[in-house]
């Protein structure tokens, strides 16, 4: 296996891990059910739900950007693939940082 193929495989595996994390968060958001609550508790629940959904939109955008960088890397010629690989690494790093921030915000 050449270096480009190895790096692509490694980065795609990392993206799959983040996809699993995204599925976990999506499941968490979809299962947030309000229980019998006061009006204030219901409003707080709705605000949390909206914040989580906004966070998911942001994470999906970062995930899509990482996927695009991986596609560019895959299509890059011999002279460019290392540069594209570095861009893909940075995109995956931003995605990882965003997930860590989400975890700290929402107690995951």
PyMOL commands that set and color helices and strands:
alter all, ss='L'
color gray80, all
select helices_A, chain A and resi 3-30+39-75+81-106
alter helices_A, ss='H'
color red, helices_A
deselect
rebuild
show_as cartoon
